[in-house]
Amino acid sequence: ALLKEYMGGFDASTVEMLGMFVKMTEPLIEKLVKTAKNGTAHELAEVAHSLKGSARSACCVTLRKIAEEIQREGDAGNKCPPETIANVLSEFERVKNQIKNIRML
């Protein structure tokens, strides 16, 4: 319903866009994980900002909210706890599975 409201409809191009979202977001997720381990809080905030925008464009509300939390903490100079990164990974997996199911319809 949110996709229909945000994009004005749900058709083959919407499904294709969701597939592109997954392809374009996977490298961001990988970068987020690496930056959480080896980067600064500021670098982490930058990656989270990109992830937030990507998630918003595909109406992934929960993923956007987690990315927003990571960005906020990074902007404050804090790195996020490992469980927050685990939440990103599990939410992205959930989103990918939902998109996969939509694409099979």
C-alpha positions as CSV (number, residue, x, y, z in Angstrom):
1,A,0.0,0.0,0.0
2,L,2.8,2.4,0.8
3,L,4.5,1.7,-2.5
4,K,1.3,2.5,-4.3
5,E,0.9,5.7,-2.4
6,Y,4.5,6.7,-2.8
7,M,5.0,5.7,-6.5
8,G,1.4,6.3,-7.7
9,G,0.9,2.7,-8.7
10,F,2.3,-0.8,-8.7
11,D,3.3,-2.2,-12.0
12,A,6.2,-4.0,-13.8
13,S,8.4,-0.9,-13.6
14,T,7.9,-0.7,-9.8
15,V,8.9,-4.3,-9.5
16,E,12.0,-3.7,-11.6
17,M,12.8,-0.6,-9.5
18,L,12.7,-2.8,-6.4
19,G,15.1,-5.3,-8.0
20,M,17.5,-2.4,-8.7
21,F,17.1,-1.3,-5.1
22,V,18.5,-4.6,-3.9
23,K,21.4,-4.6,-6.4
24,M,22.3,-1.0,-5.5
25,T,21.9,-1.4,-1.8
26,E,23.9,-4.6,-1.3
27,P,27.2,-2.8,-1.7
28,L,26.0,-0.1,0.7
29,I,25.2,-2.8,3.3
30,E,28.7,-4.3,2.8
31,K,30.3,-0.9,3.2
32,L,28.3,-0.2,6.3
33,V,29.5,-3.4,7.9
34,K,33.1,-2.7,7.0
35,T,32.9,0.9,8.2
36,A,31.3,-0.2,11.4
37,K,34.3,-2.4,12.1
38,N,37.2,-0.2,10.7
39,G,35.9,3.3,10.1
40,T,35.3,6.4,12.1
41,A,31.9,7.4,13.5
42,H,31.8,10.2,10.8
43,E,32.4,7.7,8.0
44,L,29.7,5.5,9.4
45,A,27.3,8.4,9.5
46,E,28.0,9.1,5.8
47,V,27.3,5.5,4.8
48,A,24.2,5.4,6.9
49,H,23.0,8.6,5.2
50,S,23.3,6.9,1.8
51,L,21.5,3.8,3.1
52,K,18.7,6.0,4.6
53,G,18.1,7.6,1.2
54,S,18.1,4.3,-0.6
55,A,15.7,2.8,1.9
56,R,13.4,5.8,1.7
57,S,13.2,5.6,-2.1
58,A,12.0,2.0,-1.9
59,C,9.6,2.6,1.0
60,C,11.6,0.4,3.4
61,V,10.5,2.2,6.5
62,T,12.2,0.0,9.1
63,L,15.5,-0.1,7.3
64,R,15.4,3.7,6.9
65,K,14.8,4.2,10.6
66,I,17.7,2.0,11.6
67,A,20.0,3.8,9.1
68,E,18.7,7.1,10.5
69,E,19.6,6.0,14.0
70,I,23.1,5.0,12.9
71,Q,23.6,8.3,11.1
72,R,22.4,10.3,14.2
73,E,24.8,8.5,16.5
74,G,27.7,8.8,14.0
75,D,27.0,12.5,13.6
76,A,27.3,12.7,17.4
77,G,30.7,10.9,17.3
78,N,29.4,7.6,18.4
79,K,29.8,4.3,16.6
80,C,26.8,2.0,16.7
81,P,26.7,-1.2,18.7
82,P,27.2,-4.5,16.8
83,E,23.5,-5.4,17.4
84,T,22.4,-2.4,15.4
85,I,24.5,-3.6,12.4
86,A,22.9,-7.0,12.9
87,N,19.5,-5.4,12.8
88,V,20.4,-3.7,9.5
89,L,21.5,-7.1,8.1
90,S,18.4,-8.9,9.2
91,E,16.1,-6.2,8.0
92,F,17.8,-6.1,4.6
93,E,17.4,-9.9,4.3
94,R,13.7,-9.5,5.2
95,V,13.3,-6.8,2.5
96,K,15.1,-8.8,-0.1
97,N,12.8,-11.8,0.6
98,Q,9.7,-9.7,0.3
99,I,11.0,-8.2,-3.0
100,K,11.8,-11.7,-4.3
101,N,8.3,-12.8,-3.5
102,I,6.8,-9.8,-5.2
103,R,8.9,-10.4,-8.3
104,M,7.6,-14.0,-8.5
105,L,3.9,-12.8,-8.7
